[in-house]
């Protein structure tokens, strides 16, 4: 079966996000949600996004240390593309990660940012102050400065535990404790001192096992509960032809994860496999000519409870969807402006995804049932 080609531009927009039950038979593509475009004029480039667990807020951050929070209505629609309800510059350099704290319900709105300025900060968006025409959240807590001596590329929180990694070659496991932010363990030689670009806990609710990757081209799975030097569970030494920039665990299979880097493929890995080769290599989403290299950092995501992977591509406006079971491309949709990062929000009722565009706009999309 060939790869389906279609148009995912605004003239094909739908009025609401997909119902989870409608996706039981599969996903054939995506369509923009009508009116669900979000902009913050202070943004030059969005590197990372995070949906609040309640689905009513979307946080974004990126170039120049800029961050913003957008309010999402129940039907996700806006009249003219909503501006951010909070916009501020929490860091002095680019922000590699922004995340709402796990397990938040109701009106709890705390989030974490991690930056190339070597710092991580916990913010409270419920308590905010006016700053011109927008608002700025209250700074609750900053991670101790000794956690990292170099810029932070990646950070992930799960159940109050935090892993962070960056230019100093260390993965730091820390934890929110009463009134503070405590160091649990510093995995300083996990990647031989190389720059670490990505780190993710396997379980979104418990900070235990995590995966990491970086400039040494390896992908490593480590148990944070083990004694220092004894926690490595699995190593793939040549996980990428270049740096491993992003890693993501499947939401439905704790043995499955993906990695993406500067090569032309997204790799799927299975912890149960005895081979050191990936289960699948997902290819075709980049349009780099000849022997050219991928220069951008494209953040892929699992979709529809881990049955698919969705990603943007280099030098193209296509958004590609791959079947995890087969490794084959399902479809490639022509969007209005492509993008670099994808974030997905799924629950038992619905599924929606956000794509950060090349011109700093964020567009929400709905999966289309097969």
C-alpha positions in Angstrom: 0.0 0.0 0.0 1.4 3.4 -1.0 1.7 6.5 1.2 -1.4 8.7 1.2 -0.9 12.3 0.2 -3.4 14.9 1.2 -3.7 18.6 2.1 -3.7 19.6 5.8 -4.0 23.4 5.1 -6.5 25.7 6.7 -9.1 25.4 4.0 -9.5 21.7 5.1 -10.0 22.7 8.8 -12.4 20.8 11.1 -14.5 22.3 13.9 -13.3 20.2 16.8 -10.7 17.6 18.0 -11.2 13.9 17.3 -13.0 11.7 19.8 -10.8 8.9 21.1 -13.4 6.3 20.2 -13.4 7.5 16.6 -9.7 6.6 16.3 -10.1 2.9 17.3 -9.9 1.9 13.6 -6.7 3.9 13.0 -5.6 7.4 11.8 -5.3 8.4 8.2 -4.1 12.0 8.6 -4.6 15.3 10.4 -6.6 18.5 9.8 -6.3 21.9 11.4 -8.8 22.8 14.0 -10.7 25.9 12.8 -9.7 29.0 14.7 -7.1 27.2 16.8 -4.0 29.2 15.9 -2.0 30.8 18.7 0.6 33.5 18.5 2.9 35.5 20.7 4.6 38.3 18.9 7.6 38.0 21.3 8.4 34.6 20.0 11.0 34.2 17.2 11.1 30.4 17.3 9.2 27.8 19.4 11.4 24.9 20.5 9.1 23.1 23.0 5.4 22.9 24.0 3.4 21.3 26.8 -0.3 20.7 27.3 -1.7 21.2 30.8 -3.1 17.8 32.0 -6.6 19.4 32.2 -6.4 20.4 28.5 -7.2 24.0 29.1 -3.7 25.5 28.7 -0.8 25.2 26.3 2.7 26.4 27.3 5.4 27.1 24.8 9.0 28.3 24.9 12.1 28.7 22.8 14.5 31.2 21.2 15.9 34.0 23.3 14.5 32.6 26.6 10.9 33.5 25.7 8.0 31.6 27.2 4.2 32.0 26.9 1.0 30.4 28.0 -2.2 30.2 25.9 -5.7 29.6 27.1 -7.6 26.9 25.2 -11.4 27.0 25.1 -13.5 23.9 25.4 -14.0 23.7 21.7 -10.4 24.9 21.0 -11.6 27.7 18.8 -10.6 31.4 18.6 -11.9 34.2 16.5 -8.6 35.5 15.2 -5.9 33.3 16.6 -5.5 34.0 20.3 -2.5 35.8 21.8 -0.8 34.4 24.9 -2.5 35.1 28.2 1.0 35.1 29.8 4.2 36.1 28.1 7.6 36.6 29.8 11.3 36.0 29.4 12.2 33.7 32.3 15.8 33.0 31.1 18.7 34.8 29.5 19.2 32.2 26.7 17.1 29.7 24.7 14.7 27.4 26.6 15.1 23.7 25.8 12.2 22.5 27.8 8.9 23.7 29.3 6.5 21.3 31.1 3.4 21.5 33.3 4.0 19.5 36.5 2.5 16.0 36.3 -0.6 15.1 38.2 -2.1 18.6 38.3 -5.9 18.9 38.4 -8.4 21.7 38.5 -6.8 25.1 38.9 -3.3 24.0 39.8 -1.0 25.5 37.2 2.7 25.0 38.0 5.3 24.6 35.3 9.0 24.2 34.9 11.4 25.7 32.4 15.0 24.7 31.7 17.5 26.8 29.7 20.8 27.2 28.1 21.6 29.7 30.9 22.2 26.6 33.1 19.1 27.1 35.3 15.7 25.5 35.9 12.8 27.3 37.5 9.4 26.3 38.9 6.6 28.8 38.2 3.1 29.3 39.5 0.7 30.6 36.8 -2.2 30.8 39.2 -0.4 33.6 41.1 0.7 36.1 38.5 1.5 39.8 38.1 0.5 42.2 35.4 3.2 43.2 32.9 1.8 45.6 30.4 -1.0 43.9 28.4 -0.1 40.4 29.6 0.7 38.7 32.9 3.8 37.0 34.3 3.7 33.9 36.6 5.2 33.9 40.0 8.6 32.3 40.5 8.3 29.7 43.2 11.7 28.0 43.2 14.9 27.8 41.3 17.1 24.7 41.1 20.4 25.0 42.9 23.1 26.4 40.7 25.5 23.5 41.3 23.1 21.1 39.5 24.5 22.0 36.1 27.7 23.8 35.0 26.6 24.1 31.4 23.5 24.9 29.4 20.5 22.6 29.8 19.1 21.0 26.7 16.5 18.7 28.2 14.4 18.2 31.4 11.5 16.0 32.4 9.4 15.8 35.6 7.4 12.8 36.7 5.8 12.5 40.1 7.9 15.2 41.7 11.2 13.7 40.4 13.2 15.6 37.7 15.9 14.5 35.3 17.8 17.2 33.4 20.8 17.1 31.0 22.9 19.3 28.9 26.3 20.7 27.8 28.1 19.6 31.0 27.7 15.9 30.0 25.7 15.1 33.2 22.2 13.7 33.8 21.0 15.1 37.1 18.2 13.4 39.0 16.6 15.8 41.5 13.4 15.9 43.5 11.0 18.4 44.8 11.1 18.2 48.6 9.2 20.3 51.2 10.3 23.8 50.6 13.1 23.0 48.3 14.6 21.2 45.3 17.0 18.4 46.3 19.7 16.5 44.4 19.3 12.8 44.3 22.1 11.6 42.0 24.4 13.1 39.4 25.1 10.7 36.5 28.1 12.6 35.4 29.8 10.0 33.1 26.7 8.4 31.6 27.7 9.4 28.1 31.4 9.7 28.6 31.3 13.4 29.2 29.7 14.1 25.8 26.9 16.8 25.5 23.5 15.2 26.3 20.6 16.5 24.2 17.6 14.6 25.6 16.3 12.8 28.7 12.9 11.3 29.5 11.4 9.2 32.3 9.6 6.1 31.1 6.6 6.5 33.4 5.0 9.9 33.3 3.8 9.4 37.0 7.0 8.0 38.5 10.6 9.2 38.3 12.4 5.9 38.0 13.7 4.6 34.7 14.9 7.2 32.1 16.3 7.2 28.6 19.0 9.7 27.4 20.9 10.5 24.2 23.4 13.0 22.9 26.4 13.9 20.9 28.1 10.5 21.5 25.3 9.0 19.2 24.4 6.5 21.9 21.0 5.9 23.5 21.0 4.7 27.1 18.3 3.5 29.5 19.1 3.9 33.2 17.3 3.1 36.5 17.6 6.2 38.7 16.9 4.0 41.8 20.1 2.0 41.5 23.4 2.9 43.2 25.7 5.2 41.4 27.4 3.5 38.5 25.1 0.5 38.5 21.9 1.8 37.0 22.4 1.3 33.2 19.7 -1.1 31.9 20.4 -1.0 28.1 22.8 0.8 25.7 22.6 1.2 22.0 26.0 2.6 21.1 25.3 3.7 17.5 21.7 4.8 17.8 22.2 7.6 15.3 24.5 8.6 12.4 24.8 11.9 14.2 23.7 13.3 17.6 20.6 11.9 19.3 18.5 15.1 19.8 15.2 13.7 21.2 13.9 10.6 22.9 10.3 9.7 23.7 8.7 6.7 25.4 5.5 5.1 24.0 2.5 5.9 26.2 1.1 2.4 25.9 4.2 0.1 25.8 6.9 0.7 28.4 9.4 -1.3 26.3 9.1 1.0 23.3 10.8 4.3 22.6 11.8 6.5 19.7 14.9 8.6 19.1 15.5 11.4 16.6 18.6 13.2 15.6 20.5 14.8 12.7 20.2 11.8 10.5 17.3 11.3 8.2 15.4 8.6 10.2 13.5 8.3 13.4 14.4 5.1 15.1 12.0 2.8 17.1 13.6 0.7 19.8 12.3 -2.3 21.8 13.9 -3.0 25.2 13.0 -6.7 24.8 14.9 -7.1 21.5 18.2 -8.9 21.7 19.5 -7.1 18.5 21.3 -3.8 18.7 19.4 -2.6 15.6 16.3 -0.5 15.8 12.9 -2.2 15.4 12.1 0.2 12.6 13.7 3.2 11.0 11.1 5.8 9.9 12.2 7.6 6.8 11.0 10.0 4.2 9.8 13.0 6.2 12.9 15.1 5.5 13.5 16.6 2.1 17.2 17.4 2.3 18.6 17.2 -1.2 21.5 14.9 -2.3 23.9 14.1 0.5 22.9 17.1 2.6 22.5 16.8 6.3 19.6 17.6 8.5 20.4 20.7 10.4 17.2 21.4 12.3 16.0 19.7 15.5 12.6 18.1 14.8 10.6 16.9 17.9 8.4 13.9 17.0 5.7 12.4 19.1 3.6 9.2 19.6 0.0 9.5 18.5 -3.2 7.6 19.2 -2.0 5.8 22.3 1.4 4.9 20.8 0.1 3.3 17.5 1.6 6.0 15.4 4.5 8.5 15.3 4.0 12.0 13.9 6.7 14.4 12.8 7.6 17.5 10.8 10.5 17.5 8.4 13.4 19.5 7.1 12.9 21.7 4.1 9.3 20.7 3.7 5.8 21.6 4.9 4.8 18.0 5.1 3.7 16.5 8.4 4.2 12.7 8.3 2.5 9.9 10.2 4.1 6.4 10.6 2.6 3.1 11.8 4.6 1.9 14.8 3.7 -1.8 14.2 5.0 -1.9 10.6 7.4 1.1 10.4 5.6 2.2 7.2 4.5 5.8 6.4 0.7 6.1 6.6 0.4 9.6 5.1 2.1 12.9 4.5 0.0 16.0 4.7 0.8 19.3 3.2 0.5 22.0 5.9 0.5 25.8 5.6 4.0 26.2 7.0 5.4 23.0 8.4 7.2 23.2 11.7 9.8 21.9 14.1 8.0 20.5 17.2 4.9 18.4 17.9 3.0 18.0 21.2 0.1 15.6 21.7 -2.7 15.7 24.3 -4.7 12.5 24.6 -7.2 11.2 27.2 -10.1 8.8 27.1 -12.4 11.3 25.5 -10.4 13.1 22.8 -7.0 13.6 21.0 -5.5 16.9 19.7 -2.0 17.9 18.7 0.0 21.1 18.5 2.6 21.9 15.8 4.9 24.9 16.1 5.2 26.6 12.7 8.2 28.2 11.1 6.8 31.6 11.7 6.3 31.0 15.4 2.5 30.4 15.2 1.2 27.3 16.9 -1.6 25.4 15.1 -3.8 22.8 16.7 -4.7 19.7 14.6 -7.1 16.9 15.0 -6.3 13.3 13.8 -8.6 12.1 11.1 -10.1 8.6 11.7 -9.2 5.9 9.1 
